[in-house]
Amino acid sequence: MVIHVGVVVPWVGQKFIGIPVVYPSGFSLQDEGDGTITLSSLIDPDLRLTYVLTHHGKLTDQHWSSKKGGWIYDWEVPSTECDIYGKCGPFGRCDAQISPICRCLKGFVPKYQDEWNKGIWTSGCVRMTSLQCDRIRNGSEVGKEDGFMKLEMMKVPTFAEYLPSSGSEQACKDECLKNCTCVAYSYYNGFGCMVWTGNLIDIQKFSQGGADLNIRLAYTEFDKKRNLKVIISMSVIGGATAIFICVFFYWKWMATHRERKLRSEETLSFKTREAQETAFDVNLPENAMEVKLEPLFRLQVLETATNNFHISNKLGQGGFGGVYRVTLLE
């Protein structure tokens, strides 16, 4: 039988499950009748844990210290907003490490979206897709069998039903599937199978400890996940292909542009040379090529004729340099 104490956590005979603090198994539980529950170790009689429900509504955990001869405080709950019972409502999960702390379970949406947006989460969440049993009753498409989504390190919901006949996790899963009212199950080694019917309340995510909780969902919720993976894969492949095509055409355009530019420059250079040669042929005498190829005067002669290019002999400035008056001696 599962006993719920304080903040509603299951006692499995030798230890609590669904709490963030992990204790070794092997304890006996004794209700002192004054709001205090004492756990005594079956292995070490000197090791005792005491849970006290204070008048402030907090459950404190203390252990006995033989050296100090008294009780040593360990922790208390509620210590976060997630420890408040039903903080996120039915089918909502609470995680103090994220913001906002309340999220709907996968396959569920807020019952009242306006309240949810304002941080009022107690109305909880509702299922988006009916389970197989509900579809059969409504006469709609039956479809495939329901599946389960595993949540790890969870504080299990309140009001679990213990099934001692289910000796394995698979048997526990099968028992839940056969029961149309079963919405979740958890199999805990050393204790056995727990199942839940109706609303799931007080689900919390821990950073350590806790138990695995399997939430029953319609098969379409898992198909959505597979379809999403396919869509993402196709999107990645399509995006990579598009980038490759763009790069290819850009490279091709650049190559064509460079080739056209090179041809244009060659054509312009050819036309420029042709124009220069034509102008040269028109303005110069027939023996101009001989003048071009063989200088008429040596540099020493020109220096002597211009008095070393003296400024007094300079007549002006042309496009190719200065113009000097020369005196030629026979």
Disulfide bonds with the S-S distance in Angstrom:
Cys82-Cys94 1.99
Cys88-Cys102 1.87
Cys104-Cys125 2.00
Cys133-Cys180 2.00
Cys172-Cys193 1.94
Cys176-Cys182 1.94
